[in-house]
Amino acid sequence: DGLLTPRESARFVAENSRDVRVDGGGVRRVAELLLAAASGAALRAAAWKARHELHPRAADEAAVNWVFVTDTLNFSFWSERDEHGCAVGYGGGTYTGYWALCAALNRALDEGIPITSARYYATVTLDQVRHILRSDTDVSMPLIEERHRILNETGKILLEKFGGSFLNCVRKSEKSAQKLMHLVVESFPSYRDVTQFEGKRISFYKRAQILVADTWSVLEGKGDGCFKDISSITMFADYRLPQVLVYLGALKYSDELLKKLLKGEMLSYGDKQEVEIRGCSLWCVELIRDCLLELIEKKGKKSDGEINSILLDYYLWDYARDHREEMKGIPFHRTRCIYY
Ligand SMILES: Nc1nc2c(c(CN[C@H]3C=C[C@H](O)[C@@H]3O)cn2[C@@H]2O[C@H](COP(=O)(O)O)[C@@H](O)[C@H]2O)c(=O)[nH]1
């Protein structure tokens, strides 16, 4: 039906973009930064668990269903005033953004609320969702009503089509990441991250791709999670990766766009400039991966395990978290939507 894949979409956007461009020198510098990490533990699937205490330790059905409900809600955590947003205290730590979601879900499970069970969230009420996702500050997690609607919708479909467990959906994909991604977007409407650009229908599928990636990670790339085509998954076009790619000099914004973002102006989902930011970021990470693989080849550095766009994305996202202060001067684009 003429819908471009995320990679094709990104290439098309990058070739026709006006306010955002990929910087070749910056791409190379980021590849060199990653080369150092490539031989270490950071650029490996095991980091998904090793580095993040809120992610499940296990690699079982419960862990897969934890990933599914988390990635179903994995969108739009940014707050109007960046330094004052939703925060969740859990296990002695205080978490914000994506981690606030993980902390809230783990807190619910500790309170005996079966939030990872489709039977529960298919009919969970708005008040119950407000309680589960409650913030320790006076700023709630954004789009609570949308999150409630999506939980009910997604839970009902998981019960009807997949016996209430995302593991059944994974098994239907016959160990193909692409099949799983398409099964998810066909089955669950809230994952359909598709839009238009210059007359073409394009897809970024950010939440569907991170869901496949996190399923691969939580299953440690083994058994049901041994996707033979996992390297076909691209980076996830969210609002943090563009920010870190600009900070590292691999992506450049026009003066007009930068001025707009510095003023905190919102962009709507599907706006030309919003699509250019997401598409060029995705394409930028593809080029960084190609450059890194070239450097590894040239320097004869053995990287155990495959380097793919998922691992580069995870690394760059974590890098953005660790360099929040240094990145303060670089704006992230503000789009309020359920897709990323
Ligand atoms: N591209 C990309 N986007 C990601 C993630 C993650 C969480 N992944 C963790 C799991 C394994 C990895 O090691 C990561 O540590 C969340 N997001 C998106 O970011 C935004 C939240 O940002 P902030 O407001 O700062 O929390 C929001 O759109 C959310 O959907 C990622 O990995 N890549």
The ligand as an ORCA input file, in Angstrom:
! r2SCAN-3c Opt
* xyz 0 1
  N      15.401      6.180     21.275
  C      15.098      5.718     22.487
  N      14.048      6.262     23.125
  C      13.771      5.782     24.362
  C      14.492      4.769     24.992
  C      13.866      4.571     26.260
  C      14.231      3.647     27.341
  N      15.160      2.637     26.940
  C      16.019      2.171     27.970
  C      15.985      0.730     27.973
  C      17.133      0.228     27.498
  C      18.060      1.262     27.133
  O      19.316      0.982     27.716
  C      17.460      2.513     27.709
  O      18.075      2.805     28.931
  C      12.811      5.465     26.347
  N      12.789      6.161     25.201
  C      11.970      7.303     24.837
  O      12.663      8.457     25.347
  C      11.700      9.409     25.797
  C      11.831      9.494     27.297
  O      13.044     10.168     27.588
  P      13.166     10.849     29.051
  O      12.083     11.949     29.112
  O      14.594     11.374     29.076
  O      12.891      9.743     30.060
  C      10.338      8.859     25.410
  O      10.040      9.223     24.075
  C      10.604      7.364     25.463
  O       9.681      6.641     24.686
  C      15.598      4.206     24.295
  O      16.325      3.311     24.753
  N      15.851      4.725     23.050
*
